[in-house]
Amino acid sequence: MRSRKNNTTLTRKVDKWNARKVWLIKRYADGHYAINQEVGGRVFYSRFQRATKAQIAAIFACC
């Protein structure tokens, strides 16, 4: 989903081990990323946390 206001893209990805947890990955127009979590339909943290592509890939890497 792309926001017109600040030109960001928000991607929702379901967690592998907990179906109630959804990772929210926001990509800004300048190329940086931020993540947050949604648990049971409610956003868990009040703010998005800045992350690199490598950190995001590590979260979803198969163990």
GROMACS elastic network, one bead per residue, 0.5 to 0.9 nm:
[ bonds ]
;  ai    aj funct       b0    kb
    1     8     6  0.83004   500
    1     9     6  0.55818   500
    1    10     6  0.53690   500
    1    11     6  0.67673   500
    2     7     6  0.65384   500
    2     8     6  0.56285   500
    2    10     6  0.64633   500
    3     6     6  0.62263   500
    3     7     6  0.52683   500
    3     8     6  0.53580   500
    3     9     6  0.64097   500
    3    10     6  0.80551   500
    4     7     6  0.52111   500
    4     8     6  0.75481   500
    5     8     6  0.80606   500
    6    28     6  0.78681   500
    6    29     6  0.77026   500
    7    27     6  0.88663   500
    7    28     6  0.66824   500
    7    29     6  0.56757   500
    8    26     6  0.66590   500
    8    27     6  0.55791   500
    8    29     6  0.58061   500
    9    25     6  0.80964   500
    9    26     6  0.55843   500
    9    27     6  0.51317   500
    9    28     6  0.66044   500
    9    29     6  0.81809   500
   10    24     6  0.66722   500
   10    25     6  0.56555   500
   10    27     6  0.64994   500
   10    28     6  0.88928   500
   11    23     6  0.80523   500
   11    24     6  0.57878   500
   11    25     6  0.50541   500
   11    26     6  0.63280   500
   11    27     6  0.82475   500
   12    22     6  0.63297   500
   12    23     6  0.57041   500
   12    25     6  0.63925   500
   12    26     6  0.88593   500
   13    21     6  0.87348   500
   13    22     6  0.55072   500
   13    23     6  0.50766   500
   13    24     6  0.65884   500
   13    25     6  0.78132   500
   14    17     6  0.88826   500
   14    18     6  0.78752   500
   14    19     6  0.62774   500
   14    20     6  0.77396   500
   14    21     6  0.61856   500
   14    23     6  0.61272   500
   14    24     6  0.89031   500
   15    18     6  0.55051   500
   15    19     6  0.59644   500
   15    20     6  0.77709   500
   15    21     6  0.55992   500
   15    22     6  0.56797   500
   15    23     6  0.66740   500
   15    60     6  0.80828   500
   16    19     6  0.69165   500
   16    21     6  0.87738   500
   16    60     6  0.79856   500
   17    21     6  0.85446   500
   18    21     6  0.55359   500
   18    22     6  0.84235   500
   19    22     6  0.74169   500
   19    39     6  0.89543   500
   19    40     6  0.89573   500
   20    38     6  0.80145   500
   20    39     6  0.55622   500
   20    40     6  0.51926   500
   20    41     6  0.77444   500
   21    37     6  0.67790   500
   21    38     6  0.56796   500
   21    40     6  0.66106   500
   21    41     6  0.82755   500
   22    36     6  0.86212   500
   22    37     6  0.57693   500
   22    38     6  0.50103   500
   22    39     6  0.63611   500
   22    40     6  0.83973   500
   22    41     6  0.83426   500
   23    35     6  0.69856   500
   23    36     6  0.60159   500
   23    38     6  0.62888   500
   23    39     6  0.87798   500
   24    34     6  0.82487   500
   24    35     6  0.55293   500
   24    36     6  0.50600   500
   24    37     6  0.56725   500
   24    38     6  0.70386   500
   24    43     6  0.89322   500
   24    48     6  0.86220   500
   25    33     6  0.69710   500
   25    34     6  0.59148   500
   25    36     6  0.67036   500
   25    37     6  0.86827   500
   25    48     6  0.87235   500
   25    56     6  0.84173   500
   26    32     6  0.84542   500
   26    33     6  0.55981   500
   26    34     6  0.51316   500
   26    35     6  0.61486   500
   26    36     6  0.84043   500
   26    48     6  0.82131   500
   27    30     6  0.82880   500
   27    31     6  0.63505   500
   27    32     6  0.59642   500
   27    34     6  0.66183   500
   27    35     6  0.89265   500
   28    31     6  0.54022   500
   28    32     6  0.56019   500
   28    33     6  0.62839   500
   28    34     6  0.81866   500
   29    32     6  0.76190   500
   32    50     6  0.76711   500
   32    51     6  0.75821   500
   32    52     6  0.71161   500
   32    53     6  0.83749   500
   33    49     6  0.84489   500
   33    50     6  0.58944   500
   33    51     6  0.54618   500
   33    52     6  0.61750   500
   33    53     6  0.71691   500
   33    56     6  0.87430   500
   34    48     6  0.55804   500
   34    49     6  0.50995   500
   34    51     6  0.52041   500
   34    52     6  0.78982   500
   35    47     6  0.88070   500
   35    48     6  0.52971   500
   35    49     6  0.52651   500
   35    50     6  0.64099   500
   35    51     6  0.66240   500
   35    56     6  0.81192   500
   36    43     6  0.74813   500
   36    44     6  0.73002   500
   36    45     6  0.64766   500
   36    46     6  0.85588   500
   36    47     6  0.72548   500
   36    48     6  0.50519   500
   36    49     6  0.64078   500
   37    42     6  0.84589   500
   37    43     6  0.59486   500
   37    44     6  0.54888   500
   37    45     6  0.67770   500
   37    48     6  0.85810   500
   38    41     6  0.58836   500
   38    42     6  0.52219   500
   38    44     6  0.53289   500
   38    45     6  0.81353   500
   39    42     6  0.54592   500
   39    43     6  0.64056   500
   39    44     6  0.62139   500
   40    43     6  0.84004   500
   43    46     6  0.72044   500
   44    47     6  0.88800   500
   45    48     6  0.71368   500
   45    49     6  0.88341   500
   51    54     6  0.81474   500
   51    55     6  0.61292   500
   51    56     6  0.68007   500
   52    55     6  0.52156   500
   52    56     6  0.64071   500
   52    57     6  0.86644   500
   53    56     6  0.51323   500
   53    57     6  0.61033   500
   53    58     6  0.85929   500
   54    57     6  0.50211   500
   54    58     6  0.61186   500
   54    59     6  0.87707   500
   55    58     6  0.50671   500
   55    59     6  0.64835   500
   56    59     6  0.52386   500
   56    60     6  0.67637   500
   56    61     6  0.87683   500
   57    60     6  0.53383   500
   57    61     6  0.59586   500
   58    61     6  0.50315   500
   58    62     6  0.85032   500
   59    62     6  0.86219   500
   60    63     6  0.89070   500
